[in-house]
Amino acid sequence: MRLLHTSDWHLGRSFHGVGMLDAQRAFIDQMVATVERERIDVVLIAGDVYDRALPGVDVVHLLDDALVRLTSAGAKVVITSGNHDSAIRLGFASRLLERGGVHLRTKVAELDHPLLLPLGQDAAGRDAVLALYGIPWLEPRLVADQLGVETASHFEVTRAATALIRADIARRTNAATVHSVVLAHTFASGGISSDSERDLSIGGVGAVPLDLFDGFGYTALGHLHGRQALSERVRYSGSPLAYSFSESTQRKGAWLVDLEPDGVTSVQEIEWDAPRTLAVLRGTLAELLDEPGHAWAETAYCQVTLTDAQRPVRAMERLRARFPETLVLAFDPQGGNDPDQASYSSRLAHAPDDLAVCCGFLDHVRGRSADQDEQEALAAALENVRLLEASR
């Protein structure tokens, strides 16, 4: 039995204002090709299928197309809902979809309702089965009562959910050898986060301890966007595409999990080709425009931090002449006038005249002082205002 562990598709998401549907279609093409080439039996999607609770029509069509292609390639699909998904909307028609090989686990009531798949006989001659459980995103305040816990925390609701799964496994072991795989969308301690994940709880991230997943054959986690192994049997697949510049060094992909009647035999990396390279550049404007070593970034999506002592004129326009896909521009002046060194209000209070106030405003918002031409234009405008007021 071969499983492909994925998560955090975030269909419908944009990247700093750039639509990503074409890139997401390309990822789905790669995934379907992998399912066909590697003869994948089950595709796991551990939450955040969509980027928002109310996805657009074109986004829903993209998921529909992906599910049709995956099941046509011979794979079953198991999906749990993440914090970006609407569990109710994603779970619509779940009983009907099961007939087509798509198994949705979006309800608390279905935590101990696994998808059971035969694995043959183990070394002891017992029938072995794969039990696939899905833990959807659990909002503590909303599910605490259903799970019978007094403290509405991520730890308590996740502990209650895994306890239900363990009890179900124990019941089933009387009849067969059970190898369990659990999908969960959560922040397990030890995971390395990146900027494009949103907090799991108001005021901070509610991490859950790794030992809550002890004893399961494999735990397929979602929520963190970097592929990583927290232990041999507890892993994040990460997102299939980079959704922030903090992910620029990550290799995107999935985990290929092999199981036999005696359990998990191997876990291998699967990699997806990135539709476009991400570049994080830093330096003065002249350095970035002249440095030959930055040629590779000319076709990349770029995040640029300029370190000029004063903010260059038409900085974005000039950067895009060489790096046309510059999406983020920041300034970190080195050795120059930092507009944050003194508050704007304190500098305004010491301005000797109206011209100084106007020039100070330009300095504050641009990070550089007004040049001679700008000062003359401002002085002329102020004089016109004074003449207009005097004539009234």
FENZITA-V228411 format. One record per residue. N is the residue number from 1. PSI is psi in whole degrees, -180 to 180 (NA if undefined). Layout:
N:PSI
N:PSI
//
This chain:
1:131
2:129
3:143
4:113
5:113
6:171
7:172
8:51
9:-37
10:47
11:132
12:-4
13:152
14:163
15:100
16:47
17:-7
18:124
19:145
20:12
21:-40
22:-41
23:-36
24:-35
25:-41
26:-39
27:-44
28:-37
29:-45
30:-41
31:-44
32:-41
33:-38
34:-43
35:-42
36:-44
37:-42
38:0
39:54
40:135
41:-37
42:130
43:125
44:134
45:104
46:58
47:165
48:53
49:-48
50:164
51:-16
52:161
53:-30
54:81
55:155
56:164
57:-43
58:-31
59:-42
60:-40
61:-36
62:-43
63:-42
64:-46
65:-41
66:-43
67:-39
68:-44
69:-39
70:-45
71:-33
72:-27
73:-2
74:5
75:146
76:158
77:130
78:126
79:132
80:160
81:147
82:-176
83:-17
84:-22
85:156
86:112
87:-38
88:-47
89:-43
90:-34
91:2
92:137
93:30
94:-40
95:-36
96:-41
97:-29
98:-32
99:-25
100:5
101:11
102:118
103:112
104:132
105:90
106:1
107:142
108:-36
109:-14
110:13
111:-38
112:30
113:87
114:160
115:122
116:128
117:132
118:142
119:-2
120:-156
121:139
122:-175
123:-25
124:1
125:8
126:150
127:134
128:140
129:150
130:126
131:112
132:116
133:146
134:124
135:106
136:173
137:125
138:106
139:111
140:-44
141:-25
142:-25
143:-4
144:-46
145:-43
146:-34
147:-2
148:34
149:146
150:-34
151:120
152:84
153:160
154:-39
155:-50
156:-43
157:-34
158:-38
159:-42
160:-40
161:-46
162:-28
163:-40
164:-40
165:-43
166:-39
167:-39
168:-40
169:-43
170:-40
171:-39
172:-21
173:-14
174:-29
175:-23
176:167
177:124
178:125
179:117
180:140
181:128
182:126
183:137
184:138
185:102
186:174
187:101
188:137
189:138
190:-15
191:147
192:118
193:167
194:172
195:-27
196:-1
197:141
198:155
199:143
200:-12
201:154
202:126
203:-1
204:176
205:128
206:87
207:149
208:146
209:147
210:-31
211:-8
212:-20
213:10
214:142
215:-15
216:148
217:-38
218:138
219:118
220:102
221:152
222:159
223:-47
224:141
225:-3
226:128
227:130
228:153
229:116
230:-29
231:179
232:-31
233:6
234:115
235:151
236:133
237:-25
238:171
239:152
240:-19
241:157
242:131
243:9
244:159
245:-18
246:-12
247:13
248:-27
249:0
250:143
251:116
252:146
253:-146
254:-180
255:134
256:116
257:123
258:133
259:145
260:177
261:-22
262:7
263:-165
264:130
265:-28
266:155
267:121
268:154
269:139
270:134
271:145
272:143
273:133
274:137
275:-28
276:141
277:149
278:136
279:131
280:108
281:148
282:138
283:-177
284:162
285:-43
286:-42
287:-45
288:-36
289:-25
290:-19
291:116
292:-28
293:-11
294:10
295:-33
296:-25
297:-2
298:-20
299:7
300:160
301:129
302:140
303:120
304:134
305:117
306:136
307:13
308:145
309:-35
310:145
311:123
312:150
313:138
314:46
315:-48
316:-42
317:-43
318:-38
319:-44
320:-15
321:-34
322:-41
323:82
324:-20
325:35
326:120
327:-27
328:130
329:126
330:164
331:133
332:77
333:133
334:111
335:7
336:-165
337:111
338:116
339:-13
340:-4
341:-35
342:145
343:149
344:-40
345:-38
346:-38
347:-35
348:-37
349:-23
350:9
351:130
352:-25
353:179
354:-36
355:-40
356:-35
357:-46
358:-43
359:-37
360:-36
361:-45
362:-43
363:-40
364:-45
365:-24
366:-21
367:14
368:153
369:158
370:137
371:-179
372:-45
373:-41
374:-40
375:-39
376:-39
377:-41
378:-41
379:-41
380:-40
381:-41
382:-38
383:-39
384:-39
385:-42
386:-41
387:-39
388:-42
389:-36
390:-27
391:-11
392:NA
//
